[in-house]
Every structure is written in C-alpha cells, then in structure tokens.
Amino acid sequence: MDVEHHFRQVISELRAEGRYRVFADLERLPGRYPQALWRGEGGETREVTVWCSNDYLAMGQHPLVQEAMHDALRGPGAGAGGTRNIAGTNHLHVLLERELASLHDKEAALLFTSGYVANEAALSTLGQVVPGLVILSDAANHASMIQGIRRSGAERHVFRHNDVEHLRELLEAIDPARPKLIAFESVYSMDGDVAPMSAMCDLADEFDAMTFLDEVHAVGLYGAQGAGIAEREGLGDRITIVSGTLAKGFGVMGGYIAGSAQLCDVVRSVAPGFIFTTSLAPVLAAGALASVRHVRANPELRERHQQRADRLRSLLAHTGLPVVPTATHIVPVMVGDARCCTAVTDALLQGHDIYVQPINYPTVARGSERLRLTPSPLHDDDAMDVLVAALEDVWQGAHARALAAVG
C-alpha cells in the first residue's frame, strides 16, 4: 500500500469538504491583548484582533502571572525533572493543588498536564477500580470524557443532552445496588449552554449516584471566587469530582481534578495518564498559582467579562445575524456549512484584520458549523463595533462565494 498516496487522499477530501484546518501563525503583542501579529505565507505580517481565544480573562499576559513565572524560571528552573513519582514533585505543585482544593472546597486536588488528560485519566480510573460501575454520560460531553469512559471498561449509557427525564429513565433501569456515576459539563463550549445541575444532583441523590462535573469552561469565570457554575448555584458540596483547567479562565496551562482525599489518592496511584507523564513545569505551576489567587480575589473580572459578552450578543442580535441566545461568555454565530464558515473567517482576516477560527466537523456536528466568539474583559466597545460591522459586510458575500465553489 502506498501510504503517502493515501495520506494525500485524506487531505484532499478534507479540503474538498471545506474542513481542512489551517493553523494561524499568531504572536500575541505584549500588553495589548487581544491584539496579535499574524504572519502569512511569503513573510507577510499584519496586526489583527483575536476574537476566539480561550484565554477568557486575558490572564496569560497579566503582570502578576508573568512575574511569578519569571521568578520560578530563576528559581526551580524550566523543567519538572521527571514524573511526580520520580523527581517531578516541586513545592509549587503542592501549593497549587492546595489552592485548587480550597477553590472548590474539596479535601484534595490533583494536577495534570491538561484538562483533557485530567478527564481521561480520572474517568478511566474510576471505571477500572469501582466494581460494577455504570457511567451515565451527557451526549454533548467533551471528547476527553468520552475517551476516558470508553477506556474505563465500565458499562456506559448516554443520555440526551441536558435531558433530565431521559437520565431518570436510564437510572431507573439500572440495578439499585450497582454503583453509578453521572458525568456532565457545566458550560458546554460550543453552544454556550449550561447543564441543569440542580436537577441532576437531585437525581444523583435519589439514585445514590456519584457526580463528575467538568467545569473547564467555567472555572475562573463564575461563582463568587471563580470556582465555576457549581459555586454560583451553591451546589459544590453535591459534586463528587470536579475537573478543571488552568489554560482558559486562568490563562496558563494544565488541568486538575478535585474531590475527596481518598479519590485523588486512588487516581494518583493508578492512572497511567498521571503516573507515566512528566509533571507540569514549575514555571507553569507558578503562573497558574498566581493567576488562581488573583482571579479568586477579584470578582470584578467576572462581572466585566459577562458584561462584554452580553453587549456583543445584543449587538449581533440587532443586526439579524444568527447569534445563539446563550447566557454565558460564549457567543456562537451559526453558519451551517463548512465552506461558508471558512469563507467568512477568511474574509474577516483578509479584509478586516479580524481573526476568528472556523468551527467545523468533527468539533461540531455537520450542518452546525459556526463562528465561536469569546469576548474578554479587554475587548472594548470600539473593537466590538468593528467586528459587528465586518460581519455584516462579509456575511452575504462569503455565502455566495461558497455556493459558487460548490457549483
């Protein structure tokens, strides 16, 4: 078999479908977020405004975070030195885990190199160590959760997205004596909708089930201290395991789980995704620790963030563009076609110096391709007005070009 020919065919098919992904060469400009330097082919450079970053609060360039990372680089150094078990546990890891446990009001927390690894490792371990466990998973759960559940080997059932009645039906059909785990997210990152958490916790109590809550797109952004939707709704004590990230609301890198001391100890002792991975660099742990502490103490960041998202959503709705009316910081604009989606984003970049990445299959279902706008506290009124005017300018033209290409 000519595998290189096969690889070319795969890429050709992706291009034909409009799903071929191009990584933008971006360099964020110091102290000027959300501005970045875009580098194109042939050495072209241009300053652009980024509208799709997951650095939701712009903490990645916060002076406190940068200073903490500089100090750590001059202190412990760049690398961790190994896995946590061998030589890779730095005191900064210990401090950060204590801070995260405190943030979520849990006994313990455990660091991972990413939120993906945290979900995959924790869920796969729970299925392996709890005899007869049945895992019930929301249909819209992240790929990391799906992969962890599959690898767990546990019996699994998928309930329709945010459908509490369907979840009840599935729970009623399971032997009451069997251990159960309900796995769901708080904020779903593509549609920006929120789980009916209170109702799910009620079902967990009724059917004696554990809860696994992914707060990746909510930590730092909701709740009095930024612990997420569970904190905002007063439900933190009803969540068995919470997972989060240090790469979005906190602007650095890494992931974690928080829960009971025994649960975290089991995952620490059993999960290959923890045992065999070099631990998070001390530089990153230092930056994350500074960020978590700052975000916890400054609720005005969250207030400003929500105000920005509300204003952008309102502006888009008044234009008639198909913005999804969410109540979160994620502002999706539906396109519904991969080619059109790419055409819109290309036109925004080339004609208006606005960078938005098209969201196509498999990140979202076919036919639900979209722009995913994520305003930060630093996207001011002028930037929003420019974005909305640019979208109005390119919308019809991009659709026409995409249809012509199909024909």
Rosetta blueprint (number, residue, H / E / L):
1 M L
2 D L
3 V H
4 E H
5 H H
6 H H
7 F H
8 R H
9 Q H
10 V H
11 I H
12 S H
13 E H
14 L H
15 R H
16 A H
17 E H
18 G L
19 R L
20 Y L
21 R L
22 V L
23 F L
24 A L
25 D E
26 L E
27 E E
28 R E
29 L L
30 P L
31 G L
32 R L
33 Y L
34 P L
35 Q E
36 A E
37 L E
38 W E
39 R E
40 G L
41 E H
42 G H
43 G H
44 E L
45 T E
46 R E
47 E E
48 V E
49 T E
50 V E
51 W L
52 C L
53 S L
54 N L
55 D L
56 Y L
57 L L
58 A L
59 M H
60 G H
61 Q H
62 H L
63 P H
64 L H
65 V H
66 Q H
67 E H
68 A H
69 M H
70 H H
71 D H
72 A H
73 L H
74 R H
75 G L
76 P L
77 G L
78 A L
79 G L
80 A L
81 G L
82 G L
83 T E
84 R L
85 N L
86 I L
87 A L
88 G L
89 T L
90 N L
91 H H
92 L H
93 H H
94 V H
95 L H
96 L H
97 E H
98 R H
99 E H
100 L H
101 A H
102 S H
103 L H
104 H L
105 D L
106 K L
107 E L
108 A E
109 A E
110 L E
111 L E
112 F E
113 T L
114 S L
115 G H
116 Y H
117 V H
118 A H
119 N H
120 E H
121 A H
122 A H
123 L H
124 S H
125 T H
126 L H
127 G H
128 Q H
129 V H
130 V L
131 P L
132 G L
133 L L
134 V E
135 I E
136 L E
137 S E
138 D E
139 A L
140 A L
141 N L
142 H L
143 A H
144 S H
145 M H
146 I H
147 Q H
148 G H
149 I H
150 R H
151 R H
152 S H
153 G L
154 A L
155 E E
156 R E
157 H E
158 V E
159 F E
160 R L
161 H L
162 N L
163 D L
164 V H
165 E H
166 H H
167 L H
168 R H
169 E H
170 L H
171 L H
172 E H
173 A L
174 I L
175 D L
176 P L
177 A L
178 R L
179 P L
180 K E
181 L E
182 I E
183 A E
184 F E
185 E E
186 S L
187 V E
188 Y L
189 S L
190 M L
191 D L
192 G L
193 D L
194 V E
195 A L
196 P L
197 M H
198 S H
199 A H
200 M H
201 C H
202 D H
203 L H
204 A H
205 D H
206 E H
207 F L
208 D L
209 A L
210 M E
211 T E
212 F E
213 L E
214 D E
215 E L
216 V L
217 H L
218 A L
219 V L
220 G L
221 L L
222 Y L
223 G L
224 A L
225 Q L
226 G L
227 A L
228 G L
229 I H
230 A H
231 E H
232 R H
233 E L
234 G L
235 L L
236 G H
237 D H
238 R H
239 I L
240 T L
241 I E
242 V E
243 S E
244 G E
245 T E
246 L L
247 A L
248 K L
249 G L
250 F L
251 G L
252 V L
253 M L
254 G L
255 G E
256 Y E
257 I E
258 A E
259 G E
260 S L
261 A H
262 Q H
263 L H
264 C H
265 D H
266 V H
267 V H
268 R H
269 S H
270 V H
271 A L
272 P H
273 G H
274 F H
275 I H
276 F L
277 T L
278 T E
279 S L
280 L L
281 A L
282 P H
283 V H
284 L H
285 A H
286 A H
287 G H
288 A H
289 L H
290 A H
291 S H
292 V H
293 R H
294 H H
295 V H
296 R H
297 A H
298 N L
299 P L
300 E H
301 L H
302 R H
303 E H
304 R H
305 H H
306 Q H
307 Q H
308 R H
309 A H
310 D H
311 R H
312 L H
313 R H
314 S H
315 L H
316 L H
317 A H
318 H H
319 T H
320 G L
321 L L
322 P L
323 V E
324 V L
325 P L
326 T L
327 A L
328 T L
329 H L
330 I L
331 V E
332 P E
333 V E
334 M E
335 V L
336 G L
337 D L
338 A H
339 R H
340 C H
341 C H
342 T H
343 A H
344 V H
345 T H
346 D H
347 A H
348 L H
349 L H
350 Q H
351 G H
352 H H
353 D L
354 I E
355 Y E
356 V L
357 Q L
358 P E
359 I E
360 N L
361 Y L
362 P L
363 T L
364 V L
365 A L
366 R L
367 G L
368 S L
369 E L
370 R E
371 L E
372 R E
373 L E
374 T L
375 P L
376 S L
377 P L
378 L L
379 H L
380 D L
381 D H
382 D H
383 A H
384 M H
385 D H
386 V H
387 L H
388 V H
389 A H
390 A H
391 L H
392 E H
393 D H
394 V H
395 W H
396 Q H
397 G H
398 A H
399 H H
400 A H
401 R H
402 A H
403 L H
404 A H
405 A H
406 V H
407 G L
